[in-house]
Amino acid sequence: MHSSAVFLIEFGCLILGLGLLGRLAGRFSFSPIPLYLLAGLAFGEGGLLPMVASEDFVAIGAEIGVILLLLMLGLEYTATDLVSNLKTHYPAGVVDAVLNALPGAVLALLLGWGPVAAVVLAGVTWVSSSGVIAKVLGELGRLGNRETPAILSILVLEDLSMAVYLPIVTALLAGVGLAAGAVTLAIALGVATLVLVLAVRYGRHVSRFVSSDDPEKLLLVVLGVTLVVAGLAQQLQVSAAVGAFLVGIALSGEVAEGATSLLAPLRDLFAAVFFVFFGLHTDPASIPPVLLPALALAAVTTATKIATGYWAARRAGIGPKGRWRAGGTLVARGEFSIVIAGLAVTAGIEPSLGPLATAYVLILVLLGPLTARYTEPVATALTGRLRRRNATSRGSTTPAPPGAHETIDDQDIVGRT
């Protein structure tokens, strides 16, 4: 009875604290993810108030949080949208992967962590935070901008790539041999392909089977199917997250909309628990030694993400201002980076990887909204100054009228809401 009471008190204080932190983040219009991570550091080993009784329950809640995060991502896309994006925007996805995964892999190898840690850290630096970026686009009123589809296409391709990347990481962390790893990857690709084909051809029938006018029944069926599929996927060493993502893709129409509205509060709750759980397994004293590498990696990958967005928007025919906005918006990292790092922390491959990922995400989840807002005006000002300096060096004596050297990007604001 005593341990049960301690559990209720600990877990109740944790949830109450998360609610207050979420309200604080909302008041200042920034993502609550860094506050959740800091809460985990405070309640973990070496923190201010270490948790004992409720840690096992928090671990289960964290796993459910990952599953719900991936399910909700899958619900945002139909199979047709994914196939269309893959065909149209795959060059941007390739550029994104090369520019942003490579710095993480190189740093891990330079630190002597080995190839498995290099693959993991590559994923941490590769994937932008869909949740943070969607919130920033809404707050800045850019959902209707012409560059927004280019941003979303990159995010979609990153999410789809996780269906291949996560099984690879799971196999590497499990230490299986080359043959077993190849079998695991083949199963993952086969299942993903099968789900996409079924969703494209028979998505209506699947949604009709799950559909219900009663919100309670719809919630129970969708959540039950997701957990069963996630468990089966994990049993096959494919990754529970991939299974949940594929369930989300298979559902469409009114079912997806209804499930999204019903599951959103659960997703937010368990996702917050997940971020806390990750912080619980990171000793605060282990962060200062990796702070400089984290800052260096954040600086490099901020530049590479801006370059990625700029290139993708340019390829889509967007003007210079829209290109800079697209690049600055993609900088934020968040939930996926922590999910990937969490797999490595659980497997225990490199003690410093968790602290480095925590510091890295804390930096970029705070920096991301700032780069989204200020990259374009700063780049425009610097470009204008450089042009005026070049005109002066060529001997121009007649000052250009204000705005003469600026491009009017009418196409960047068409359709803005």
Secondary structure as UniProt FT lines:
FT   HELIX           2..27
FT   TURN            28..29
FT   HELIX           33..43
FT   TURN            45..46
FT   TURN            53..54
FT   HELIX           55..75
FT   HELIX           79..110
FT   TURN            111..112
FT   HELIX           115..126
FT   HELIX           130..139
FT   TURN            140..141
FT   TURN            143..144
FT   TURN            146..147
FT   HELIX           148..174
FT   HELIX           178..210
FT   HELIX           215..235
FT   TURN            236..237
FT   HELIX           240..250
FT   HELIX           253..280
FT   HELIX           284..286
FT   HELIX           288..290
FT   HELIX           291..315
FT   TURN            316..317
FT   HELIX           320..329
FT   TURN            330..331
FT   HELIX           335..347
FT   TURN            351..352
FT   HELIX           353..393
FT   TURN            394..395
FT   TURN            402..405
FT   HELIX           410..413
FT   TURN            414..415
//
